């Protein structure tokens, strides 16, 4: 049976980012990509605990503030394994 997706509100994203003192340097490049690229899907991968989730949540907030609709999916290895 497929797992249900968790839905996170804008306020929950804001609350999770309250302790972040500064934006990651990669946020500018990510924002630029989202503004100037025709593709509607972006995948970000990398080592654990390097700030990927914070980066994506911050960019999601930026896009929401611009009035754009956002869908954020977090996929793990368990989600991609067949039963």
Secondary structure, 3 states (H helix, E strand, C coil): CCCCCCCCCHHHHHHHCCCCCCCCCHHHHHHHHHHHCCCCCCCCCCCCCCCHHHHHHHHHHHHHHCCCCCCCCCCCHHHHCCC
